[in-house]
Amino acid sequence: GPVAETFRVIQGAVTEETVRSTQGVFQFELSGDGGGTWYIDLKNKGGSTGFGKPPGPADVVMSMSSADFVKMFTDKLKPFIAFMSANSSVKGDTVLPWNLSQI
């Protein structure tokens, strides 16, 4: 589905430089189609993405609809708009999500 495809694209875009400059583990709690718990690890080794909880503790946990998540990473919805939406919440380091725009 679109969520899994978005994570595949993100994984392909992650570089060692992204990991070095971000140093954060993001956990997404997505509701709706293709939802569930997903993660983007931009802290360990070469970075990774996947379904389920991250391999280590998350620095940021973001809750949003799967549709908003896909829009956020296809440039149809800027990260700060997603985070300010009444349908989203961010727990943890609220500065780190701005780094996601580098991907």
VOGU-3710 file (C-alpha; in Angstrom, 3 decimals, decimal comma):
1> gpvaetfrvi> 0,000/0,000/0,000  0,944/3,686/-0,059  2,396/3,664/3,476  4,709/0,709/2,812  5,736/2,252/-0,516  6,510/5,580/1,196  8,755/3,797/3,702  10,535/2,005/0,821  11,199/5,372/-0,831  12,424/6,859/2,462
11> qgavteetvr> 14,773/3,898/2,995  16,208/4,468/-0,475  16,733/8,165/0,278  18,497/7,680/3,615  22,233/8,305/3,442  24,991/8,131/6,029  25,056/11,928/5,890  21,336/12,086/6,763  21,971/9,789/9,726  25,006/11,804/10,841
21> stqgvfqfel> 23,167/15,123/10,657  19,853/13,955/12,163  20,746/11,564/14,999  17,148/10,680/15,771  14,817/7,688/15,887  11,244/8,407/14,777  8,295/6,198/15,641  5,024/6,734/13,783  1,654/5,626/15,109  -0,450/5,731/11,961
31> sgdgggtwyi> -4,216/5,352/11,859  -6,229/4,309/8,824  -5,300/2,279/5,775  -1,832/0,722/6,066  -1,519/2,125/9,566  0,112/0,686/12,642  3,514/1,300/14,183  6,370/2,178/11,807  9,795/3,704/12,335  12,610/5,639/10,702
41> dlknkggstg> 15,973/5,185/12,433  18,287/8,063/11,534  20,661/7,440/14,417  22,137/3,941/14,194  24,522/2,515/11,574  23,398/3,493/8,081  19,807/4,177/9,097  16,770/1,974/8,590  13,006/2,024/8,250  10,368/-0,585/8,849
51> fgkppgpadv> 7,123/-1,836/10,294  6,881/-2,247/14,051  8,751/-0,602/16,874  12,262/0,743/16,202  15,252/-1,408/17,251  16,077/1,104/20,008  14,191/3,740/21,970  12,394/6,373/19,877  13,421/10,011/20,300  10,133/11,152/18,799
61> vmsmssadfv> 6,734/9,452/18,592  4,376/10,973/16,050  0,722/10,042/15,748  -1,155/10,914/12,572  -3,328/9,413/9,871  -1,599/7,250/7,292  -2,960/9,595/4,590  -1,263/12,617/6,217  1,970/10,633/6,608  2,059/9,789/2,894
71> kmftdklkpf> 1,259/13,429/1,994  4,011/14,661/4,311  6,660/12,646/2,471  5,340/13,387/-1,011  5,607/17,148/-0,403  1,841/17,589/-0,464  1,842/18,445/3,228  4,818/20,132/4,868  5,968/18,544/8,149  5,160/21,601/10,259
81> iafmsanssv> 1,598/21,680/8,889  1,215/17,991/9,706  2,474/18,536/13,251  0,204/21,531/13,844  -2,848/19,628/12,635  -5,439/18,728/15,245  -5,189/15,144/13,982  -1,491/14,805/14,837  0,573/14,683/17,987  4,297/14,702/18,661
91> kgdtvlpwnl> 5,879/13,359/21,839  9,557/13,622/22,663  12,092/15,848/20,921  9,908/18,288/18,994  12,882/19,782/17,139  13,974/16,548/15,431  10,975/16,250/13,080  12,106/19,362/11,190  15,100/17,279/10,029  12,763/14,936/8,162
101> sqi> 12,435/17,572/5,444  16,021/16,672/4,410  14,862/13,274/3,142
//
